[in-house]
Amino acid sequence: MINNDTSIENICTSQVNYYNMVDKRHYQFTRPQGHETRGKTARNRLRRVDNFVLMYTKSLLQKRFSKYRNVFVDVGYGEYPFTTIESAQRFHGVNKDLYIVGVEIDKERVLKASSFQKEHVDFRHGGFNLPLCEQSERASVIRAFNVLRQYEKKQVTKAYSAMLPYLTEGGILIEGTSDPLGRIWVANLFRKHHVCLQQEAVVFSTNFRCEFHPQNFQTVLPKNYIECVVAGEKMHDFFCGWKEAYRQSLYLRNWGERQIFQKSIALLAESGYPVNSCKKYTSRGYLILYVNDEKYV
Ligand SMILES: C[S@@+](CC[C@H](N)C(=O)[O-])C[C@H]1O[C@@H](n2cnc3c(N)ncnc32)[C@H](O)[C@@H]1O
């Protein structure tokens, strides 16, 4: 049973010998790559990210490797381990054997999370060079949310390179930024393909709790796109197209934000933008923009 009591009071910070928390036989300890940042997080902040992963690539989470333990890694879970614990609850619903590892570069935060450790849920101290065992563990999905926004742009590709070796072939890295409650977010979706990390898509997500307008997503763009909404850049062209599609969809205003969102995506698809217009995603507030032409690492 997962400890559901994630109240701050219950997150004990004492009487745990940090060095006993991780089974050091599992991996070689190397200096964590990266640096500590603000640890702001919130319960259910990444619920929609988990739901997206389940919809997009459930089979990866369900995979059984003959030689390795299949691992989902939550990089930079923050001051409290809410997001990792919640992902464990969701993903164990489709594969109870999936190993869930929350990684934090801040030792105090690993200490706080230790009381939530249980079978198949582990919290480890580490950085982008993930604390996974090379001999026995491979990540099918790595999530790094609200982490790289606090880094300099030039460090972003280095971070991707550092995480790549821990992914299984075909595995995904979802890296993005959300608002404080996770109502709106944008994420890069990468897949390991022939030992390289290839960008597959950029995913835009809204839960329709706030007014939908394409412009709003510009406030939560991942670090690599922040400076790309300028003339001549593909992301700028995409936003221009989406804003125009939005304008043409406004006649549906009386039906609600969801209808405007869906119609704008249908119009984008008609105009030739490589977006996924399947109702399965659009009705749930996800826009998938395919960008499979860039090799990152
Ligand atoms: C803003 S919190 C994000 C928490 C959570 N992911 C969320 O979205 O709510 C960022 C966390 O990432 C951690 N962090 C930053 N760089 C890291 C790295 N290289 N490896 C592991 N954790 C890192 C920070 O210490 C901080 O606790």
PDBQT file of the ligand as one rigid body, heavy atoms in Angstrom, charges set to zero:
ROOT
HETATM    1  C1  LIG A 301      10.322  23.305  -9.444  1.00  0.00    +0.000 C 
HETATM    2  S1  LIG A 301      10.747  21.732  -8.794  1.00  0.00    +0.000 S 
HETATM    3  C2  LIG A 301       9.717  20.740  -9.818  1.00  0.00    +0.000 C 
HETATM    4  C3  LIG A 301       8.966  19.710  -9.018  1.00  0.00    +0.000 C 
HETATM    5  C4  LIG A 301       8.092  18.792  -9.828  1.00  0.00    +0.000 C 
HETATM    6  N1  LIG A 301       8.778  18.151 -10.898  1.00  0.00    +0.000 N 
HETATM    7  C5  LIG A 301       6.880  19.554 -10.337  1.00  0.00    +0.000 C 
HETATM    8  O1  LIG A 301       6.776  19.738 -11.558  1.00  0.00    +0.000 OA
HETATM    9  O2  LIG A 301       6.023  19.949  -9.551  1.00  0.00    +0.000 OA
HETATM   10  C6  LIG A 301      12.371  21.444  -9.533  1.00  0.00    +0.000 C 
HETATM   11  C7  LIG A 301      13.186  20.434  -8.746  1.00  0.00    +0.000 C 
HETATM   12  O3  LIG A 301      14.180  19.894  -9.612  1.00  0.00    +0.000 OA
HETATM   13  C8  LIG A 301      15.342  19.643  -8.851  1.00  0.00    +0.000 C 
HETATM   14  N2  LIG A 301      16.472  19.539  -9.777  1.00  0.00    +0.000 N 
HETATM   15  C9  LIG A 301      17.072  20.540 -10.457  1.00  0.00    +0.000 A 
HETATM   16  N3  LIG A 301      18.065  20.049 -11.220  1.00  0.00    +0.000 NA
HETATM   17  C10 LIG A 301      18.073  18.711 -11.030  1.00  0.00    +0.000 A 
HETATM   18  C11 LIG A 301      18.868  17.663 -11.554  1.00  0.00    +0.000 A 
HETATM   19  N4  LIG A 301      19.841  17.896 -12.409  1.00  0.00    +0.000 N 
HETATM   20  N5  LIG A 301      18.611  16.406 -11.156  1.00  0.00    +0.000 NA
HETATM   21  C12 LIG A 301      17.622  16.158 -10.253  1.00  0.00    +0.000 A 
HETATM   22  N6  LIG A 301      16.851  17.106  -9.707  1.00  0.00    +0.000 NA
HETATM   23  C13 LIG A 301      17.055  18.377 -10.107  1.00  0.00    +0.000 A 
HETATM   24  C14 LIG A 301      15.408  20.826  -7.917  1.00  0.00    +0.000 C 
HETATM   25  O4  LIG A 301      16.230  20.587  -6.812  1.00  0.00    +0.000 OA
HETATM   26  C15 LIG A 301      13.936  21.055  -7.581  1.00  0.00    +0.000 C 
HETATM   27  O5  LIG A 301      13.598  20.383  -6.395  1.00  0.00    +0.000 OA
ENDROOT
TORSDOF 0
